[in-house]
Amino acid sequence: MSFEKAQKIGVVIWGVLALGFVLLATKNGYFLIALPVGIGCLAFAAGLVNDIRCGRDE
């Protein structure tokens, strides 16, 4: 598997994690814990997308 493909899979995984934490925060009211973690996962996924667009392999 190429590194770029692995990065794209990572973006999907982190995006799903972010969505899950945000849904947990909105459904069960765990705003103080789940929402910041979800935002952090989303930020990490956005960083991976930026790395893919810039062609960064390291």
C-alpha positions, 0 to 999 in steps of 0.5 A, a space after each residue: 500500500 502506498 503512503 498516500 493511500 494510507 494517508 487517505 484511509 487515515 483521513 476517513 478513519 479520523 473523520 469517522 471518529 470526529 463524527 462519532 464524538 460529535 454525535 455522542 456529544 449532541 445525543 447524550 449531552 457529554 459536551 465537555 468531553 466528547 465535543 473537544 475530542 471530536 473537534 481535535 479528531 477533525 483538526 487532525 483529519 484536516 491536517 492529513 488532508 493538508 499533507 496530502 495536498 502539499 505532497 508531504 510524505 514524512 
